[in-house]
Amino acid sequence: MTRRAMLFLAVVAACKANADTLMVVDFNSSTTAPNVGQRVIQFDPVTGAPASTFTLIGRSGSSPAGTYQFQSPVHAIQVGNQVWVSDQLANVIWRFKLDGTYAGSIGPTGLSNIRGMSLLNGKVYLANAGTANGSPGPSIVIVDAVTGAITGNFLTNASSPWHCRQNPFSPLEFLVSNSQNNADAIERYSIATGAYLGRWDSNATGTGASAIKFPQMIARRPSTNTLLIAGFSVPAGHYEYNSAGNQINVYASGVGGRACIELGSPTFPGDPNDLMFTKGDGVWRLFPASGSFLAIYPFNTPPPTPSPTNARFIGLLRPACAADVDRNGAVGANDLSLLLGAYGSTAGDPNFSPAADIDGNGAVGANDLSLLLTAFGQNCNLTL
């Protein structure tokens, strides 16, 4: 086979493997059912159906990088050619290759009671609520997305932050969900300085009947350009906010909501796109027009069929974004430059870059270059 033909086949294979999936963290603490619990599972982002490769990352495992054991996983996000999983009780971020192979960890030093994450411009912003392990207390911890080093933090007015993401209506701001008792709110912070800028809430105190309680993951709803925020506690549901931070809808779904995102196709012509939400008894589809919902993957499906019993946050996996070497949210010229600088190297060489090893085989070579060129120009802003 000619080199040109090999390159063509590599490009075709890359295109076939380029389907997006939704990653849902399943926090089932059962230790008696081997097919369930404490794992990362995948769903189709258009239909909400379970993906063909359902379990991406299992409860525990080992590789040449060592061993891992989930204790209380919260959120899985893609960071270049890796998936990072925050673990609330282990106080670490577990790192995996896109095929689920364990690749190492960050922490526990500097981390305590960690929750949701987001990737922005080469940095991962992680909600931290505890004070153990030399961590700063309630804060957003900043992690270099390429090296994995903790590089800083900003303290939050929130005493119990759960999720941090860029404000799509004001890109110089972060939004942080806070589940502090009697002061639940969505708080605003400067990305540049970490300064507190105010809060979103349905009333001034956060204690009214319509106020969100125990807010969790924050996600953008593309079809209406609004935000969906899960409210875990009574009155419980999924709350929708406009660009001014005003509450415009509440979708009741029972206690235990963790995340709510928009799926990619409407069920009925003319209706808004359906929503997917997670809670303590599974993964559900919500019909905004009627407010009704049905189970996508309910809690009571018995083994050996895998089923979540405590579904938590949702992340997006886009295989082409393994080529986002600098993790800045797009595949472009700088990624190509970084890959070429490591070209021909293998693990252990001075110029080897794990981030440029797109296929994760321990060497930076022709297949990595092919994958990057195929993905060139790809949008890798994967924050839901």
Buried (B, 14 or more C-beta within 10 A) or exposed (E): EEEEEEBEEBBEBBEEEBBBBBBBBBBBEBEEBEBBBBBBBBBBBEBBEBBEEBBBBBBEBEBEBEEBEBBBBBBBBBBBBBBBBBBBEBBBBBBBBBEBBBBBBBBBEBBBBBBBBBBBEBBBBBBBBBEEBEBBBBBBBBBBBBEBEBEEBBBBBBEBBBBBBBBBBBEEBBBBBBBBEEBBBBBBBEBEEBEBBEBBBBEEEBEEEEBBBBBBBBBBBEEBEBBBBBBBBEBBBBBBBBEEBEBEBBBEBEBBBBBBBBBBEBEEEEEBBBBBBBBBBBBBBBBBEEEEBEBBBBBEBEEEEBBBBBBBBBBBBBBBBBBBBBBBBBBBEEBBEBBEEBBEBEEEEEEBBBBBBBBBEBBBBBBBBBBBBBBBEBEBBBBB
